[in-house]
Amino acid sequence: MTEDLGVWADDFMARKTSADFLTKYLLANSHVRVLNVNSAWGAGKTFFLERWAKELSEEHICVCFNAWESDYASEPLIALMAALQQQLLDSTSLDSTEVGKSVIHVTSNLIKKSVPLIARGLLMRTVGVDFNELIGEGGGEAAGKLVEELVAEQAGAAKSVQDFKQALLEGFAQARENKNKKAPVFIFIDELDRCRPTYAIELLERIKHFFDLDDCKFVIASDSTQLAHSIKVVYGQTFSSENYLKRFFDSEFSLDNRDIYRFVRSVLPSIESYPVGVNVAGTPVASRPKYSTEKTVLATNMTVHSKLLDFGENALLLVALCKVFGVQLREIINYVRQIKAASDFINGKVHFFCLAILIFARAKGSLFYQEILTEECGVVLRKVCPAGTILKFHMNTDLVSVNDVIAFHIMMMLDAEMKFGDNLPMWRESVYRGYEVKPKLRQYKPVVDLAHQLS
């Protein structure tokens, strides 16, 4: 019987292990109140946060806030409070309990005469409470002013800030009691690096000044590099944005995307293809004669190979291209969609590796695409994709750089003159002779250009 993985059933990157590790880490370290999950765009942060929050919600209250979806609001504190009030309390009877009334009262006092009309409308629609009546009219011109003043006064322990924090703590306690959950409350914030620079900065500042609480843990998903660039847009290119970010994050965790084999196998459909002849498992050829003078070639830690069962050659070729071109998980899904669409249009047996090379190269940019589709492709690859020189394919009698195999296929598509002989690597002739129909650039390029328009 297979293990019931629940919300992690489609986890092909071992994210559950990371979630379990981080849960214990956060619970064991009270001083870590804001954790940054740092990875590049498309690396799987949203998947990770959503599954982690669902699993964690079995024992803890979890609030999920997509920062980018509220990016239009002038004051991030208002949007965050809307999410908290909606998910912590019963939105149909927010003002039916003393705690609920306290949260509304303190929040309305905090933002009185300073909330832009668009934020009031957001709160009213989300929570079902008419904040226009609570706050009063005429606040549009002074949007955010009072909140900024409270941030400035926070060091002096302004009473309104302390009241706000106390109301939050009471709201958390009431919500835990109502739902029979443990402390602390976990607040997951996603898509921060997609927000306007000023909005992202202000949201981090609000969390630091207003949510520094014992019973509250923030998990923020962001691309720290991109976020640092955004901060420089506001404060100038000489500003030390990396050190500035450290003020807001107590700890940082980076998602590990090195092992993409299971993920690639899960997203790649079956495509009828001509084989390249790569030794997928990287094991010595068993059929070699006992007294053969040919050397035995063994895979190394730089050889792209897989010990997984039922791991096909197409999947291995795709893994190699992902590593050479440095793509993220979201991009892999899109590229696979394009490869499949191109192969469906061609209708029949295709040269999978050629299609994949063109799809990856086209996504790299039009200039690179033009440069690589020449007889200088090997030089271009070494310059732009140096990882492909280090990574190797096991070609039975040789360990061959991935770049060399890519360049050889481009040369075939260009109808370049092929030379074989005793002084040239044997794998080239083996690949060339293995194709009963030679790949043609004029056949594949127009189809790839069409498939590139899919997103």
TORKOL-4160 file (C-alpha; in steps of 0.2 Angstrom, whole numbers, padded with zeros to 4 digits, m for minus):
455
<pt num="1" X="0000" Y="0000" Z="0000"/>
<pt num="2" X="0007" Y="0017" Z="m0005"/>
<pt num="3" X="0008" Y="0031" Z="0008"/>
<pt num="4" X="m0006" Y="0044" Z="0008"/>
<pt num="5" X="0003" Y="0060" Z="0005"/>
<pt num="6" X="m0012" Y="0071" Z="0006"/>
<pt num="7" X="m0008" Y="0089" Z="0001"/>
<pt num="8" X="0009" Y="0083" Z="m0004"/>
<pt num="9" X="0003" Y="0070" Z="m0017"/>
<pt num="10" X="0010" Y="0081" Z="m0032"/>
<pt num="11" X="0026" Y="0085" Z="m0023"/>
<pt num="12" X="0041" Y="0080" Z="m0034"/>
<pt num="13" X="0054" Y="0091" Z="m0026"/>
<pt num="14" X="0054" Y="0084" Z="m0008"/>
<pt num="15" X="0046" Y="0100" Z="m0002"/>
<pt num="16" X="0037" Y="0091" Z="0012"/>
<pt num="17" X="0054" Y="0087" Z="0020"/>
<pt num="18" X="0058" Y="0106" Z="0020"/>
<pt num="19" X="0041" Y="0111" Z="0027"/>
<pt num="20" X="0043" Y="0098" Z="0041"/>
<pt num="21" X="0060" Y="0105" Z="0045"/>
<pt num="22" X="0055" Y="0123" Z="0045"/>
<pt num="23" X="0040" Y="0120" Z="0056"/>
<pt num="24" X="0050" Y="0112" Z="0069"/>
<pt num="25" X="0063" Y="0126" Z="0067"/>
<pt num="26" X="0051" Y="0140" Z="0069"/>
<pt num="27" X="0042" Y="0132" Z="0084"/>
<pt num="28" X="0059" Y="0129" Z="0093"/>
<pt num="29" X="0066" Y="0146" Z="0090"/>
<pt num="30" X="0054" Y="0160" Z="0098"/>
<pt num="31" X="0066" Y="0174" Z="0092"/>
<pt num="32" X="0063" Y="0169" Z="0073"/>
<pt num="33" X="0047" Y="0178" Z="0069"/>
<pt num="34" X="0049" Y="0182" Z="0051"/>
<pt num="35" X="0056" Y="0169" Z="0039"/>
<pt num="36" X="0061" Y="0173" Z="0021"/>
<pt num="37" X="0059" Y="0158" Z="0009"/>
<pt num="38" X="0071" Y="0164" Z="m0004"/>
<pt num="39" X="0071" Y="0158" Z="m0022"/>
<pt num="40" X="0070" Y="0165" Z="m0040"/>
<pt num="41" X="0054" Y="0168" Z="m0049"/>
<pt num="42" X="0046" Y="0152" Z="m0055"/>
<pt num="43" X="0056" Y="0141" Z="m0043"/>
<pt num="44" X="0040" Y="0134" Z="m0034"/>
<pt num="45" X="0038" Y="0146" Z="m0019"/>
<pt num="46" X="0019" Y="0147" Z="m0021"/>
<pt num="47" X="0017" Y="0128" Z="m0022"/>
<pt num="48" X="0028" Y="0126" Z="m0007"/>
<pt num="49" X="0018" Y="0139" Z="0004"/>
<pt num="50" X="0001" Y="0133" Z="m0001"/>
<pt num="51" X="0005" Y="0115" Z="0003"/>
<pt num="52" X="0014" Y="0120" Z="0019"/>
<pt num="53" X="0000" Y="0131" Z="0025"/>
<pt num="54" X="m0013" Y="0117" Z="0022"/>
<pt num="55" X="m0003" Y="0104" Z="0031"/>
<pt num="56" X="0001" Y="0116" Z="0045"/>
<pt num="57" X="m0018" Y="0122" Z="0047"/>
<pt num="58" X="m0022" Y="0105" Z="0054"/>
<pt num="59" X="m0014" Y="0111" Z="0071"/>
<pt num="60" X="m0012" Y="0130" Z="0069"/>
<pt num="61" X="m0021" Y="0144" Z="0062"/>
<pt num="62" X="m0014" Y="0149" Z="0045"/>
<pt num="63" X="m0018" Y="0165" Z="0036"/>
<pt num="64" X="m0013" Y="0167" Z="0017"/>
<pt num="65" X="m0010" Y="0184" Z="0010"/>
<pt num="66" X="m0005" Y="0187" Z="m0008"/>
<pt num="67" X="0004" Y="0203" Z="m0008"/>
<pt num="68" X="0003" Y="0206" Z="m0027"/>
<pt num="69" X="m0016" Y="0204" Z="m0027"/>
<pt num="70" X="m0018" Y="0219" Z="m0016"/>
<pt num="71" X="m0003" Y="0229" Z="m0024"/>
<pt num="72" X="m0016" Y="0242" Z="m0030"/>
<pt num="73" X="m0020" Y="0248" Z="m0012"/>
<pt num="74" X="m0011" Y="0263" Z="m0005"/>
<pt num="75" X="m0009" Y="0256" Z="0012"/>
<pt num="76" X="m0003" Y="0238" Z="0014"/>
<pt num="77" X="m0008" Y="0237" Z="0032"/>
<pt num="78" X="m0026" Y="0239" Z="0027"/>
<pt num="79" X="m0025" Y="0225" Z="0015"/>
<pt num="80" X="m0016" Y="0214" Z="0027"/>
<pt num="81" X="m0029" Y="0217" Z="0041"/>
<pt num="82" X="m0043" Y="0213" Z="0028"/>
<pt num="83" X="m0035" Y="0196" Z="0026"/>
<pt num="84" X="m0033" Y="0193" Z="0044"/>
<pt num="85" X="m0050" Y="0198" Z="0049"/>
<pt num="86" X="m0058" Y="0187" Z="0035"/>
<pt num="87" X="m0048" Y="0172" Z="0039"/>
<pt num="88" X="m0046" Y="0173" Z="0058"/>
<pt num="89" X="m0064" Y="0177" Z="0062"/>
<pt num="90" X="m0081" Y="0173" Z="0056"/>
<pt num="91" X="m0083" Y="0186" Z="0043"/>
<pt num="92" X="m0102" Y="0184" Z="0044"/>
<pt num="93" X="m0102" Y="0190" Z="0062"/>
<pt num="94" X="m0086" Y="0200" Z="0064"/>
<pt num="95" X="m0094" Y="0212" Z="0076"/>
<pt num="96" X="m0104" Y="0199" Z="0086"/>
<pt num="97" X="m0090" Y="0196" Z="0099"/>
<pt num="98" X="m0081" Y="0208" Z="0111"/>
<pt num="99" X="m0065" Y="0202" Z="0103"/>
<pt num="100" X="m0071" Y="0206" Z="0086"/>
<pt num="101" X="m0077" Y="0223" Z="0090"/>
<pt num="102" X="m0061" Y="0227" Z="0098"/>
<pt num="103" X="m0051" Y="0222" Z="0083"/>
<pt num="104" X="m0063" Y="0233" Z="0072"/>
<pt num="105" X="m0062" Y="0247" Z="0084"/>
<pt num="106" X="m0043" Y="0248" Z="0086"/>
<pt num="107" X="m0040" Y="0245" Z="0068"/>
<pt num="108" X="m0053" Y="0259" Z="0063"/>
<pt num="109" X="m0044" Y="0271" Z="0076"/>
<pt num="110" X="m0027" Y="0267" Z="0069"/>
<pt num="111" X="m0032" Y="0271" Z="0051"/>
<pt num="112" X="m0045" Y="0285" Z="0055"/>
<pt num="113" X="m0044" Y="0299" Z="0043"/>
<pt num="114" X="m0030" Y="0291" Z="0033"/>
<pt num="115" X="m0037" Y="0277" Z="0023"/>
<pt num="116" X="m0039" Y="0280" Z="0005"/>
<pt num="117" X="m0056" Y="0276" Z="m0002"/>
<pt num="118" X="m0050" Y="0261" Z="m0012"/>
<pt num="119" X="m0044" Y="0253" Z="0004"/>
<pt num="120" X="m0060" Y="0256" Z="0013"/>
<pt num="121" X="m0070" Y="0248" Z="m0001"/>
<pt num="122" X="m0058" Y="0233" Z="0000"/>
<pt num="123" X="m0061" Y="0231" Z="0018"/>
<pt num="124" X="m0080" Y="0233" Z="0016"/>
<pt num="125" X="m0081" Y="0220" Z="0002"/>
<pt num="126" X="m0069" Y="0207" Z="0010"/>
<pt num="127" X="m0075" Y="0208" Z="0028"/>
<pt num="128" X="m0093" Y="0214" Z="0026"/>
<pt num="129" X="m0091" Y="0229" Z="0038"/>
<pt num="130" X="m0094" Y="0246" Z="0033"/>
<pt num="131" X="m0078" Y="0255" Z="0037"/>
<pt num="132" X="m0084" Y="0271" Z="0030"/>
<pt num="133" X="m0095" Y="0273" Z="0045"/>
<pt num="134" X="m0081" Y="0267" Z="0057"/>
<pt num="135" X="m0068" Y="0278" Z="0050"/>
<pt num="136" X="m0078" Y="0293" Z="0043"/>
<pt num="137" X="m0077" Y="0302" Z="0026"/>
<pt num="138" X="m0063" Y="0313" Z="0019"/>
<pt num="139" X="m0048" Y="0302" Z="0022"/>
<pt num="140" X="m0043" Y="0300" Z="0003"/>
<pt num="141" X="m0031" Y="0316" Z="0004"/>
<pt num="142" X="m0022" Y="0310" Z="0019"/>
<pt num="143" X="m0020" Y="0292" Z="0014"/>
<pt num="144" X="m0007" Y="0283" Z="0024"/>
<pt num="145" X="m0002" Y="0298" Z="0034"/>
<pt num="146" X="m0007" Y="0292" Z="0051"/>
<pt num="147" X="0001" Y="0275" Z="0049"/>
<pt num="148" X="0017" Y="0283" Z="0044"/>
<pt num="149" X="0016" Y="0294" Z="0060"/>
<pt num="150" X="0013" Y="0279" Z="0070"/>
<pt num="151" X="0028" Y="0270" Z="0063"/>
<pt num="152" X="0039" Y="0285" Z="0067"/>
<pt num="153" X="0031" Y="0285" Z="0085"/>
<pt num="154" X="0033" Y="0266" Z="0087"/>
<pt num="155" X="0050" Y="0268" Z="0096"/>
<pt num="156" X="0041" Y="0278" Z="0109"/>
<pt num="157" X="0028" Y="0265" Z="0112"/>
<pt num="158" X="0014" Y="0275" Z="0106"/>
<pt num="159" X="m0002" Y="0269" Z="0115"/>
<pt num="160" X="m0012" Y="0267" Z="0099"/>
<pt num="161" X="0001" Y="0255" Z="0092"/>
<pt num="162" X="0001" Y="0245" Z="0109"/>
<pt num="163" X="m0018" Y="0244" Z="0108"/>
<pt num="164" X="m0017" Y="0238" Z="0091"/>
<pt num="165" X="m0005" Y="0224" Z="0096"/>
<pt num="166" X="m0015" Y="0219" Z="0111"/>
<pt num="167" X="m0031" Y="0218" Z="0100"/>
<pt num="168" X="m0021" Y="0207" Z="0088"/>
<pt num="169" X="m0016" Y="0195" Z="0102"/>
<pt num="170" X="m0033" Y="0194" Z="0109"/>
<pt num="171" X="m0040" Y="0191" Z="0091"/>
<pt num="172" X="m0027" Y="0177" Z="0089"/>
<pt num="173" X="m0031" Y="0169" Z="0106"/>
<pt num="174" X="m0050" Y="0170" Z="0102"/>
<pt num="175" X="m0048" Y="0162" Z="0085"/>
<pt num="176" X="m0037" Y="0148" Z="0092"/>
<pt num="177" X="m0050" Y="0145" Z="0105"/>
<pt num="178" X="m0064" Y="0145" Z="0093"/>
<pt num="179" X="m0055" Y="0133" Z="0081"/>
<pt num="180" X="m0046" Y="0122" Z="0094"/>
<pt num="181" X="m0029" Y="0126" Z="0087"/>
<pt num="182" X="m0012" Y="0129" Z="0095"/>
<pt num="183" X="m0001" Y="0144" Z="0096"/>
<pt num="184" X="0007" Y="0152" Z="0086"/>
<pt num="185" X="m0003" Y="0159" Z="0071"/>
<pt num="186" X="0006" Y="0158" Z="0055"/>
<pt num="187" X="0004" Y="0171" Z="0042"/>
<pt num="188" X="0011" Y="0166" Z="0024"/>
<pt num="189" X="0014" Y="0181" Z="0012"/>
<pt num="190" X="0017" Y="0177" Z="m0006"/>
<pt num="191" X="0022" Y="0186" Z="m0022"/>
<pt num="192" X="0031" Y="0200" Z="m0012"/>
<pt num="193" X="0044" Y="0202" Z="m0026"/>
<pt num="194" X="0031" Y="0206" Z="m0039"/>
<pt num="195" X="0024" Y="0221" Z="m0030"/>
<pt num="196" X="0028" Y="0239" Z="m0033"/>
<pt num="197" X="0044" Y="0243" Z="m0024"/>
<pt num="198" X="0036" Y="0256" Z="m0012"/>
<pt num="199" X="0022" Y="0244" Z="m0008"/>
<pt num="200" X="0034" Y="0229" Z="m0004"/>
<pt num="201" X="0045" Y="0240" Z="0007"/>
<pt num="202" X="0030" Y="0247" Z="0016"/>
<pt num="203" X="0022" Y="0230" Z="0019"/>
<pt num="204" X="0039" Y="0224" Z="0027"/>
<pt num="205" X="0039" Y="0239" Z="0038"/>
<pt num="206" X="0021" Y="0237" Z="0044"/>
<pt num="207" X="0025" Y="0219" Z="0049"/>
<pt num="208" X="0041" Y="0224" Z="0058"/>
<pt num="209" X="0032" Y="0238" Z="0068"/>
<pt num="210" X="0015" Y="0231" Z="0071"/>
<pt num="211" X="0017" Y="0212" Z="0071"/>
<pt num="212" X="0032" Y="0209" Z="0082"/>
<pt num="213" X="0022" Y="0197" Z="0093"/>
<pt num="214" X="0026" Y="0181" Z="0102"/>
<pt num="215" X="0011" Y="0172" Z="0095"/>
<pt num="216" X="0013" Y="0176" Z="0077"/>
<pt num="217" X="0025" Y="0169" Z="0064"/>
<pt num="218" X="0027" Y="0177" Z="0047"/>
<pt num="219" X="0033" Y="0166" Z="0032"/>
<pt num="220" X="0037" Y="0178" Z="0017"/>
<pt num="221" X="0041" Y="0171" Z="0000"/>
<pt num="222" X="0052" Y="0182" Z="m0011"/>
<pt num="223" X="0066" Y="0182" Z="m0023"/>
<pt num="224" X="0079" Y="0192" Z="m0012"/>
<pt num="225" X="0089" Y="0197" Z="m0027"/>
<pt num="226" X="0074" Y="0204" Z="m0036"/>
<pt num="227" X="0068" Y="0212" Z="m0020"/>
<pt num="228" X="0085" Y="0220" Z="m0017"/>
<pt num="229" X="0084" Y="0228" Z="m0035"/>
<pt num="230" X="0067" Y="0235" Z="m0031"/>
<pt num="231" X="0073" Y="0243" Z="m0015"/>
<pt num="232" X="0088" Y="0251" Z="m0025"/>
<pt num="233" X="0075" Y="0259" Z="m0037"/>
<pt num="234" X="0067" Y="0268" Z="m0022"/>
<pt num="235" X="0083" Y="0273" Z="m0012"/>
<pt num="236" X="0096" Y="0273" Z="m0026"/>
<pt num="237" X="0109" Y="0261" Z="m0034"/>
<pt num="238" X="0122" Y="0264" Z="m0020"/>
<pt num="239" X="0110" Y="0260" Z="m0006"/>
<pt num="240" X="0115" Y="0244" Z="0003"/>
<pt num="241" X="0098" Y="0235" Z="0000"/>
<pt num="242" X="0104" Y="0218" Z="0005"/>
<pt num="243" X="0108" Y="0224" Z="0023"/>
<pt num="244" X="0092" Y="0234" Z="0023"/>
<pt num="245" X="0082" Y="0218" Z="0020"/>
<pt num="246" X="0091" Y="0209" Z="0035"/>
<pt num="247" X="0082" Y="0221" Z="0046"/>
<pt num="248" X="0065" Y="0213" Z="0042"/>
<pt num="249" X="0070" Y="0195" Z="0041"/>
<pt num="250" X="0075" Y="0185" Z="0056"/>
<pt num="251" X="0080" Y="0170" Z="0046"/>
<pt num="252" X="0081" Y="0164" Z="0028"/>
<pt num="253" X="0079" Y="0148" Z="0019"/>
<pt num="254" X="0082" Y="0144" Z="0001"/>
<pt num="255" X="0073" Y="0131" Z="m0009"/>
<pt num="256" X="0084" Y="0117" Z="m0017"/>
<pt num="257" X="0080" Y="0115" Z="m0035"/>
<pt num="258" X="0095" Y="0105" Z="m0040"/>
<pt num="259" X="0086" Y="0088" Z="m0041"/>
<pt num="260" X="0073" Y="0091" Z="m0055"/>
<pt num="261" X="0073" Y="0073" Z="m0061"/>
<pt num="262" X="0056" Y="0068" Z="m0053"/>
<pt num="263" X="0048" Y="0084" Z="m0058"/>
<pt num="264" X="0053" Y="0083" Z="m0076"/>
<pt num="265" X="0047" Y="0065" Z="m0077"/>
<pt num="266" X="0030" Y="0070" Z="m0070"/>
<pt num="267" X="0027" Y="0085" Z="m0082"/>
<pt num="268" X="0034" Y="0077" Z="m0098"/>
<pt num="269" X="0021" Y="0068" Z="m0109"/>
<pt num="270" X="0026" Y="0053" Z="m0120"/>
<pt num="271" X="0032" Y="0059" Z="m0137"/>
<pt num="272" X="0037" Y="0048" Z="m0151"/>
<pt num="273" X="0055" Y="0052" Z="m0155"/>
<pt num="274" X="0071" Y="0047" Z="m0163"/>
<pt num="275" X="0083" Y="0042" Z="m0149"/>
<pt num="276" X="0100" Y="0051" Z="m0147"/>
<pt num="277" X="0109" Y="0036" Z="m0139"/>
<pt num="278" X="0113" Y="0043" Z="m0122"/>
<pt num="279" X="0116" Y="0031" Z="m0109"/>
<pt num="280" X="0102" Y="0036" Z="m0097"/>
<pt num="281" X="0108" Y="0026" Z="m0081"/>
<pt num="282" X="0126" Y="0030" Z="m0085"/>
<pt num="283" X="0131" Y="0011" Z="m0082"/>
<pt num="284" X="0144" Y="0002" Z="m0092"/>
<pt num="285" X="0138" Y="m0006" Z="m0108"/>
<pt num="286" X="0134" Y="m0024" Z="m0103"/>
<pt num="287" X="0135" Y="m0031" Z="m0121"/>
<pt num="288" X="0153" Y="m0027" Z="m0124"/>
<pt num="289" X="0164" Y="m0042" Z="m0128"/>
<pt num="290" X="0174" Y="m0049" Z="m0114"/>
<pt num="291" X="0190" Y="m0046" Z="m0122"/>
<pt num="292" X="0186" Y="m0029" Z="m0130"/>
<pt num="293" X="0200" Y="m0017" Z="m0131"/>
<pt num="294" X="0188" Y="m0002" Z="m0129"/>
<pt num="295" X="0189" Y="0007" Z="m0113"/>
<pt num="296" X="0175" Y="0006" Z="m0100"/>
<pt num="297" X="0168" Y="0023" Z="m0097"/>
<pt num="298" X="0160" Y="0026" Z="m0080"/>
<pt num="299" X="0148" Y="0041" Z="m0075"/>
<pt num="300" X="0155" Y="0054" Z="m0064"/>
<pt num="301" X="0146" Y="0067" Z="m0053"/>
<pt num="302" X="0146" Y="0079" Z="m0068"/>
<pt num="303" X="0137" Y="0066" Z="m0079"/>
<pt num="304" X="0119" Y="0069" Z="m0082"/>
<pt num="305" X="0111" Y="0052" Z="m0078"/>
<pt num="306" X="0097" Y="0045" Z="m0068"/>
<pt num="307" X="0095" Y="0029" Z="m0057"/>
<pt num="308" X="0076" Y="0031" Z="m0056"/>
<pt num="309" X="0066" Y="0017" Z="m0064"/>
<pt num="310" X="0057" Y="0021" Z="m0080"/>
<pt num="311" X="0067" Y="0037" Z="m0083"/>
<pt num="312" X="0067" Y="0039" Z="m0102"/>
<pt num="313" X="0080" Y="0047" Z="m0113"/>
<pt num="314" X="0069" Y="0062" Z="m0117"/>
<pt num="315" X="0067" Y="0066" Z="m0099"/>
<pt num="316" X="0086" Y="0065" Z="m0097"/>
<pt num="317" X="0089" Y="0076" Z="m0112"/>
<pt num="318" X="0076" Y="0089" Z="m0104"/>
<pt num="319" X="0085" Y="0088" Z="m0087"/>
<pt num="320" X="0102" Y="0092" Z="m0096"/>
<pt num="321" X="0094" Y="0107" Z="m0105"/>
<pt num="322" X="0087" Y="0114" Z="m0089"/>
<pt num="323" X="0103" Y="0113" Z="m0081"/>
<pt num="324" X="0113" Y="0121" Z="m0096"/>
<pt num="325" X="0100" Y="0135" Z="m0098"/>
<pt num="326" X="0097" Y="0138" Z="m0080"/>
<pt num="327" X="0078" Y="0137" Z="m0080"/>
<pt num="328" X="0066" Y="0137" Z="m0066"/>
<pt num="329" X="0051" Y="0125" Z="m0063"/>
<pt num="330" X="0038" Y="0136" Z="m0070"/>
<pt num="331" X="0048" Y="0139" Z="m0086"/>
<pt num="332" X="0050" Y="0120" Z="m0088"/>
<pt num="333" X="0031" Y="0117" Z="m0088"/>
<pt num="334" X="0030" Y="0131" Z="m0101"/>
<pt num="335" X="0044" Y="0124" Z="m0112"/>
<pt num="336" X="0036" Y="0106" Z="m0111"/>
<pt num="337" X="0020" Y="0113" Z="m0117"/>
<pt num="338" X="0028" Y="0121" Z="m0132"/>
<pt num="339" X="0038" Y="0105" Z="m0136"/>
<pt num="340" X="0022" Y="0095" Z="m0135"/>
<pt num="341" X="0013" Y="0108" Z="m0146"/>
<pt num="342" X="0027" Y="0108" Z="m0159"/>
<pt num="343" X="0028" Y="0089" Z="m0160"/>
<pt num="344" X="0009" Y="0087" Z="m0161"/>
<pt num="345" X="0009" Y="0099" Z="m0176"/>
<pt num="346" X="0023" Y="0090" Z="m0185"/>
<pt num="347" X="0012" Y="0074" Z="m0182"/>
<pt num="348" X="0023" Y="0059" Z="m0182"/>
<pt num="349" X="0040" Y="0054" Z="m0176"/>
<pt num="350" X="0051" Y="0069" Z="m0171"/>
<pt num="351" X="0068" Y="0073" Z="m0166"/>
<pt num="352" X="0064" Y="0078" Z="m0148"/>
<pt num="353" X="0081" Y="0084" Z="m0144"/>
<pt num="354" X="0081" Y="0096" Z="m0159"/>
<pt num="355" X="0064" Y="0103" Z="m0154"/>
<pt num="356" X="0069" Y="0105" Z="m0136"/>
<pt num="357" X="0086" Y="0114" Z="m0141"/>
<pt num="358" X="0076" Y="0126" Z="m0152"/>
<pt num="359" X="0063" Y="0130" Z="m0139"/>
<pt num="360" X="0076" Y="0133" Z="m0125"/>
<pt num="361" X="0086" Y="0144" Z="m0136"/>
<pt num="362" X="0071" Y="0154" Z="m0143"/>
<pt num="363" X="0066" Y="0158" Z="m0125"/>
<pt num="364" X="0084" Y="0164" Z="m0121"/>
<pt num="365" X="0081" Y="0179" Z="m0133"/>
<pt num="366" X="0080" Y="0183" Z="m0151"/>
<pt num="367" X="0099" Y="0188" Z="m0152"/>
<pt num="368" X="0105" Y="0172" Z="m0144"/>
<pt num="369" X="0093" Y="0162" Z="m0155"/>
<pt num="370" X="0101" Y="0170" Z="m0171"/>
<pt num="371" X="0118" Y="0168" Z="m0165"/>
<pt num="372" X="0116" Y="0150" Z="m0160"/>
<pt num="373" X="0109" Y="0144" Z="m0176"/>
<pt num="374" X="0125" Y="0146" Z="m0185"/>
<pt num="375" X="0141" Y="0135" Z="m0188"/>
<pt num="376" X="0148" Y="0145" Z="m0173"/>
<pt num="377" X="0136" Y="0138" Z="m0161"/>
<pt num="378" X="0149" Y="0129" Z="m0151"/>
<pt num="379" X="0158" Y="0145" Z="m0147"/>
<pt num="380" X="0141" Y="0154" Z="m0143"/>
<pt num="381" X="0136" Y="0140" Z="m0131"/>
<pt num="382" X="0153" Y="0140" Z="m0122"/>
<pt num="383" X="0151" Y="0159" Z="m0119"/>
<pt num="384" X="0133" Y="0160" Z="m0114"/>
<pt num="385" X="0130" Y="0142" Z="m0107"/>
<pt num="386" X="0146" Y="0137" Z="m0098"/>
<pt num="387" X="0138" Y="0124" Z="m0087"/>
<pt num="388" X="0135" Y="0114" Z="m0103"/>
<pt num="389" X="0154" Y="0112" Z="m0105"/>
<pt num="390" X="0156" Y="0105" Z="m0088"/>
<pt num="391" X="0140" Y="0093" Z="m0088"/>
<pt num="392" X="0143" Y="0077" Z="m0098"/>
<pt num="393" X="0132" Y="0064" Z="m0107"/>
<pt num="394" X="0137" Y="0046" Z="m0105"/>
<pt num="395" X="0138" Y="0041" Z="m0124"/>
<pt num="396" X="0143" Y="0023" Z="m0120"/>
<pt num="397" X="0161" Y="0024" Z="m0126"/>
<pt num="398" X="0164" Y="0043" Z="m0121"/>
<pt num="399" X="0159" Y="0056" Z="m0109"/>
<pt num="400" X="0154" Y="0070" Z="m0120"/>
<pt num="401" X="0150" Y="0088" Z="m0114"/>
<pt num="402" X="0131" Y="0092" Z="m0116"/>
<pt num="403" X="0136" Y="0108" Z="m0126"/>
<pt num="404" X="0145" Y="0097" Z="m0139"/>
<pt num="405" X="0130" Y="0086" Z="m0141"/>
<pt num="406" X="0119" Y="0101" Z="m0143"/>
<pt num="407" X="0131" Y="0109" Z="m0155"/>
<pt num="408" X="0131" Y="0093" Z="m0166"/>
<pt num="409" X="0112" Y="0093" Z="m0167"/>
<pt num="410" X="0112" Y="0111" Z="m0172"/>
<pt num="411" X="0125" Y="0107" Z="m0186"/>
<pt num="412" X="0114" Y="0093" Z="m0192"/>
<pt num="413" X="0099" Y="0104" Z="m0193"/>
<pt num="414" X="0110" Y="0117" Z="m0203"/>
<pt num="415" X="0114" Y="0103" Z="m0216"/>
<pt num="416" X="0132" Y="0106" Z="m0212"/>
<pt num="417" X="0145" Y="0094" Z="m0219"/>
<pt num="418" X="0148" Y="0080" Z="m0208"/>
<pt num="419" X="0165" Y="0072" Z="m0206"/>
<pt num="420" X="0169" Y="0055" Z="m0198"/>
<pt num="421" X="0185" Y="0045" Z="m0196"/>
<pt num="422" X="0198" Y="0038" Z="m0184"/>
<pt num="423" X="0203" Y="0054" Z="m0177"/>
<pt num="424" X="0185" Y="0060" Z="m0173"/>
<pt num="425" X="0174" Y="0055" Z="m0158"/>
<pt num="426" X="0165" Y="0039" Z="m0162"/>
<pt num="427" X="0149" Y="0045" Z="m0154"/>
<pt num="428" X="0146" Y="0058" Z="m0168"/>
<pt num="429" X="0144" Y="0045" Z="m0181"/>
<pt num="430" X="0134" Y="0034" Z="m0170"/>
<pt num="431" X="0121" Y="0048" Z="m0167"/>
<pt num="432" X="0121" Y="0053" Z="m0186"/>
<pt num="433" X="0119" Y="0036" Z="m0192"/>
<pt num="434" X="0105" Y="0032" Z="m0179"/>
<pt num="435" X="0094" Y="0045" Z="m0187"/>
<pt num="436" X="0085" Y="0037" Z="m0202"/>
<pt num="437" X="0078" Y="0054" Z="m0206"/>
<pt num="438" X="0090" Y="0069" Z="m0203"/>
<pt num="439" X="0083" Y="0084" Z="m0193"/>
<pt num="440" X="0080" Y="0100" Z="m0204"/>
<pt num="441" X="0081" Y="0117" Z="m0197"/>
<pt num="442" X="0069" Y="0123" Z="m0211"/>
<pt num="443" X="0056" Y="0111" Z="m0205"/>
<pt num="444" X="0057" Y="0114" Z="m0186"/>
<pt num="445" X="0061" Y="0132" Z="m0184"/>
<pt num="446" X="0044" Y="0139" Z="m0191"/>
<pt num="447" X="0035" Y="0127" Z="m0179"/>
<pt num="448" X="0046" Y="0132" Z="m0164"/>
<pt num="449" X="0042" Y="0150" Z="m0168"/>
<pt num="450" X="0024" Y="0147" Z="m0167"/>
<pt num="451" X="0025" Y="0137" Z="m0151"/>
<pt num="452" X="0035" Y="0150" Z="m0143"/>
<pt num="453" X="0020" Y="0161" Z="m0143"/>
<pt num="454" X="0011" Y="0149" Z="m0131"/>
<pt num="455" X="0013" Y="0154" Z="m0113"/>
